């Protein structure tokens, strides 16, 4: 059974995660948190040790929900090559989806934490590595299943794919133009068809 403290923590994260994601660690004050949640400073610190712990928990909460959504999207096929196409399919709608989160959490928090918070940056790096590992595993499964060329270096391609996606997200947000993400997903689909698929 969920305790009252757990419910309060969950409520705080639901409200505060998009604020940290949009404004960043330094620009989000405790008064922003208390105003948004309607809770006192004591209630916030009764659930989170300090602002840094709350910021990290907010990032983990946002990313966990995002990863769950990607996993559900990928679960619609058992084919590794189809899963790669499902990744680009997911990101075609990512601009609209991530706006609800206050932007792309990996990009926003990664850039924000890079100069300000080493613990938060470490969490972002772990998420990036996890994403790249999962893509590499899909490629390795595809090689094993005979769907993907055995000449492909799985981790090399996973890093390239992630770099292209993050770059496209950055350009889409900066220019407020979905062209960048759509065009990059077309390019990735083309690479999958011409270089990976057997």
C-alpha positions in Angstrom: 0.0 0.0 0.0 1.2 3.5 -0.9 2.0 5.6 2.1 0.9 9.3 2.5 4.6 10.3 2.2 5.0 8.4 -1.0 1.8 10.0 -2.4 3.1 13.5 -1.5 6.4 12.8 -3.1 4.7 11.6 -6.2 2.5 14.7 -6.3 5.5 17.0 -5.9 7.3 15.3 -8.8 4.3 15.4 -11.1 4.0 19.2 -10.5 7.6 20.1 -10.2 9.3 17.9 -12.9 8.1 20.1 -15.9 9.2 23.2 -14.0 12.8 21.9 -13.5 12.9 20.6 -17.0 11.8 24.0 -18.5 13.6 26.4 -16.3 16.7 24.4 -15.3 18.3 23.7 -11.9 19.6 27.2 -11.0 16.6 29.1 -12.3 14.1 27.0 -10.3 13.7 28.4 -6.8 12.1 26.9 -3.8 9.4 29.5 -4.0 8.6 28.2 -7.5 8.2 24.8 -6.0 6.0 25.9 -3.1 3.9 28.1 -5.3 3.3 25.4 -7.9 2.6 22.6 -5.4 0.8 24.7 -2.8 2.9 23.0 -0.1 5.1 24.6 2.5 8.9 24.6 2.5 8.8 22.1 5.4 6.5 19.7 3.4 8.9 19.8 0.4 12.0 19.2 2.6 10.1 16.5 4.5 10.1 14.5 1.3 13.3 15.6 -0.4 16.6 16.3 1.5 17.4 19.5 -0.6 16.8 21.2 -4.0 19.5 19.0 -5.7 17.8 15.8 -4.6 14.4 17.1 -5.8 16.0 18.2 -9.2 17.5 14.7 -9.7 14.3 13.0 -8.7 12.3 15.2 -11.1 14.7 14.3 -13.9 14.5 10.6 -13.1 10.7 10.8 -12.9 10.4 12.6 -16.3 12.9 10.2 -18.1 11.3 7.1 -16.6 7.9 8.1 -18.0 9.5 8.9 -21.4 11.4 5.6 -21.5 8.2 3.7 -20.6 6.4 5.4 -23.5 9.2 4.5 -25.9 9.3 0.9 -24.6 5.5 0.6 -25.1 5.9 1.9 -28.7 8.7 -0.6 -29.4 6.7 -3.5 -27.9 4.4 -3.4 -30.9 6.9 -5.5 -32.9 9.2 -8.4 -32.1 11.4 -7.7 -35.2 14.7 -5.9 -34.4 14.7 -4.0 -37.7 11.1 -3.0 -37.2 12.0 -1.7 -33.7 14.6 0.6 -35.3 11.9 2.0 -37.5 9.6 2.3 -34.5 12.3 4.5 -32.8 12.2 7.0 -35.7 8.4 6.7 -35.7 8.3 7.6 -32.0 10.5 10.7 -32.5 8.4 11.9 -35.4 5.8 12.9 -32.8 8.4 13.8 -30.1 8.2 17.6 -30.5 4.5 17.8 -29.5 4.9 15.1 -26.8 8.0 16.7 -25.2 6.4 20.2 -25.1 4.1 18.8 -22.4 7.2 17.9 -20.4 8.7 21.4 -20.7 11.0 20.3 -23.5 13.3 17.4 -24.0 14.6 16.4 -20.6 17.9 14.8 -21.8 18.7 17.9 -23.8 17.5 20.6 -21.4 18.9 19.1 -18.2 22.1 17.9 -20.0 23.0 21.4 -21.2 21.8 23.1 -17.9 23.7 20.6 -15.6 26.9 20.6 -17.7 28.1 23.8 -16.1 26.2 23.8 -12.8 25.6 20.4 -11.3 27.9 17.4 -11.6 25.5 15.0 -9.9 22.6 15.9 -12.2 25.0 15.7 -15.3 26.0 12.2 -14.2 22.3 11.2 -14.2 21.9 12.6 -17.7 25.0 10.7 -18.9 23.6 7.5 -17.4 20.4 8.0 -19.3 22.2 8.6 -22.6 24.4 5.5 -22.1 21.2 3.5 -21.3 19.5 4.6 -24.4 22.6 3.9 -26.5 23.0 0.4 -24.9 19.3 -0.4 -25.7 19.7 0.6 -29.3 22.9 -1.4 -29.6 21.1 -4.4 -28.1 18.3 -4.1 -30.7 21.0 -4.1 -33.5 22.8 -7.1 -32.0 19.5 -8.9 -31.8 18.9 -8.0 -35.4 22.3 -9.4 -36.5 21.6 -12.6 -34.6 18.1 -12.9 -36.2 19.6 -12.4 -39.7 17.7 -9.1 -40.2 20.7 -6.7 -39.9 24.1 -6.9 -41.6 26.8 -8.5 -39.4 29.2 -5.8 -40.7 27.5 -3.2 -38.5 29.2 -2.1 -35.3 26.1 -2.0 -33.0 27.4 0.6 -30.4 28.9 2.8 -33.1 25.6 2.9 -34.9 23.6 3.4 -31.6 25.8 6.4 -30.8 25.4 7.9 -34.3 21.6 7.4 -34.2 21.3 9.0 -30.8 23.5 11.9 -31.9 21.4 12.5 -34.9 18.2 12.4 -32.9 19.5 14.8 -30.2 20.8 17.2 -32.8 17.4 17.2 -34.6 15.6 17.8 -31.3 17.9 20.7 -30.5 17.3 22.3 -34.0 13.6 21.7 -33.8 13.3 23.4 -30.5 15.7 26.2 -31.3 14.0 27.1 -34.6 10.5 26.1 -33.5 10.3 24.1 -36.7 9.4 20.4 -36.9 11.2 20.1 -40.2 14.5 19.2 -38.6 13.2 16.2 -36.7 11.1 14.9 -39.6 13.9 15.2 -42.1 16.4 13.5 -39.7 14.0 10.6 -39.1 13.7 10.2 -42.9 17.5 10.2 -43.1 17.8 7.6 -40.3 15.1 5.4 -42.0 17.2 5.6 -45.2 20.4 4.6 -43.4 18.5 1.6 -41.8 17.2 0.5 -45.2 20.5 0.9 -47.1 23.2 0.1 -44.5 21.6 -2.1 -41.9 18.8 -4.2 -43.4 19.8 -7.4 -45.1 
